[in-house]
Amino acid sequence: MPTGRRAATLVTMADERAQRAARNEAAFRAVNEALHRSPRDGDALQLVCECSDPACREPVVVSRATYEAARSDARRFLVAPGHEIGEVEDVVDRGEGYCVVRKHEAFAPIVEQTDPRRQASRHPRSP
């Protein structure tokens, strides 16, 4: 087990990775918000996985109701099963082909500041 400065460096590196992961997930959330706004028939939404892997392109299909429930909390993200990271988030809901995860409190500032719905409410569009 590392001690002293090496241990502090490892903790800092882990924290930086977790923050980067939260920013990656926020970017995927923004993509899904754009997809959600596009007009489509039916109740099912085909989205991209909002996990922390920037190369992930796993599709996630959810109902509009599930999507809206996830978006009701800026700390919640929709990920493919197996893409959750227990060190930074908890699974709060599961369904066929998806998991809803909620970021731990330490990452709330990052994901709340990058929430497209929060930004839209602060800067409403002109009619």
C-alpha positions as CSV (number, residue, x, y, z in Angstrom):
1,M,0.0,0.0,0.0
2,P,1.6,3.3,-1.0
3,T,2.1,5.9,1.7
4,G,3.1,9.6,1.9
5,R,3.4,11.7,-1.2
6,R,3.0,8.7,-3.5
7,A,-0.4,7.8,-1.9
8,A,-1.5,11.5,-2.2
9,T,-0.5,11.5,-5.9
10,L,-2.5,8.3,-6.5
11,V,-5.5,9.7,-4.8
12,T,-5.2,12.9,-6.9
13,M,-4.9,10.9,-10.1
14,A,-7.9,8.8,-9.2
15,D,-9.9,12.0,-8.4
16,E,-8.9,13.6,-11.7
17,R,-9.9,10.4,-13.6
18,A,-13.3,10.5,-11.8
19,Q,-13.8,14.1,-12.7
20,R,-12.9,13.4,-16.3
21,A,-15.4,10.5,-16.3
22,A,-18.1,12.9,-15.0
23,R,-17.4,15.4,-17.8
24,N,-17.5,12.6,-20.4
25,E,-20.9,11.5,-19.1
26,A,-22.1,15.0,-19.1
27,A,-21.1,15.3,-22.8
28,F,-23.1,12.2,-23.7
29,R,-26.1,13.6,-21.8
30,A,-26.0,16.7,-24.0
31,V,-26.0,14.5,-27.1
32,N,-29.0,12.6,-25.8
33,E,-30.8,15.8,-25.0
34,A,-30.5,16.8,-28.6
35,L,-31.7,13.4,-29.7
36,H,-34.6,13.6,-27.3
37,R,-35.8,17.0,-28.8
38,S,-35.8,15.7,-32.3
39,P,-39.4,14.7,-33.4
40,R,-39.9,10.9,-33.5
41,D,-42.9,8.6,-33.6
42,G,-43.5,6.3,-30.7
43,D,-42.6,6.2,-27.0
44,A,-39.1,4.5,-27.3
45,L,-36.0,6.7,-27.5
46,Q,-32.8,5.3,-28.9
47,L,-30.0,7.1,-27.1
48,V,-26.2,6.7,-26.6
49,C,-24.8,5.2,-23.5
50,E,-23.9,8.0,-21.1
51,C,-21.0,6.1,-19.5
52,S,-17.6,7.6,-18.9
53,D,-15.9,5.8,-21.8
54,P,-15.5,8.4,-24.6
55,A,-15.3,5.6,-27.2
56,C,-18.5,3.9,-26.1
57,R,-21.3,3.9,-28.7
58,E,-23.5,1.3,-27.0
59,P,-27.2,2.1,-27.8
60,V,-29.6,2.5,-24.9
61,V,-33.3,2.3,-25.6
62,V,-35.7,3.7,-23.0
63,S,-39.3,5.0,-22.9
64,R,-39.8,8.8,-22.8
65,A,-41.1,8.4,-19.2
66,T,-37.8,6.7,-18.1
67,Y,-35.8,9.3,-19.9
68,E,-37.7,12.1,-18.2
69,A,-37.4,10.5,-14.8
70,A,-33.6,10.2,-15.3
71,R,-33.4,13.8,-16.4
72,S,-35.3,15.0,-13.4
73,D,-32.0,14.8,-11.4
74,A,-28.8,16.3,-12.8
75,R,-26.8,13.6,-11.1
76,R,-28.6,10.8,-13.0
77,F,-27.3,9.2,-16.2
78,L,-28.5,6.4,-18.5
79,V,-25.9,3.7,-19.1
80,A,-25.8,0.3,-20.7
81,P,-25.7,-2.6,-18.2
82,G,-22.2,-3.3,-17.0
83,H,-21.0,0.3,-17.8
84,E,-21.6,1.6,-14.2
85,I,-18.6,2.6,-12.1
86,G,-19.3,1.9,-8.4
87,E,-16.5,4.2,-7.2
88,V,-18.3,7.3,-8.5
89,E,-22.0,6.3,-8.9
90,D,-24.8,4.1,-7.7
91,V,-27.3,2.2,-9.7
92,V,-30.7,3.6,-8.8
93,D,-32.9,1.9,-11.4
94,R,-32.5,-1.0,-13.9
95,G,-34.6,-2.0,-16.9
96,E,-34.1,-4.2,-20.0
97,G,-31.0,-2.9,-21.7
98,Y,-30.3,0.1,-19.4
99,C,-29.3,1.2,-15.9
100,V,-29.9,4.6,-14.3
101,V,-26.9,5.7,-12.2
102,R,-26.6,8.6,-9.8
103,K,-23.3,10.3,-9.3
104,H,-21.9,10.5,-5.8
105,E,-22.2,13.8,-4.0
106,A,-18.5,14.7,-4.7
107,F,-19.3,14.9,-8.4
108,A,-22.5,16.9,-8.1
109,P,-20.8,20.3,-8.9
110,I,-19.5,19.0,-12.3
111,V,-22.7,17.3,-13.4
112,E,-25.0,20.0,-12.2
113,Q,-23.0,22.7,-13.9
114,T,-23.1,20.8,-17.2
115,D,-26.7,19.8,-17.1
116,P,-28.3,21.1,-20.4
117,R,-31.7,21.5,-18.7
118,R,-30.3,23.6,-15.9
119,Q,-28.4,25.8,-18.4
120,A,-31.6,26.2,-20.5
121,S,-33.5,27.4,-17.5
122,R,-30.9,30.0,-16.7
123,H,-30.7,31.2,-20.3
124,P,-34.2,30.8,-21.9
125,R,-34.4,31.0,-25.6
126,S,-36.2,34.0,-27.1
127,P,-39.6,33.2,-28.8
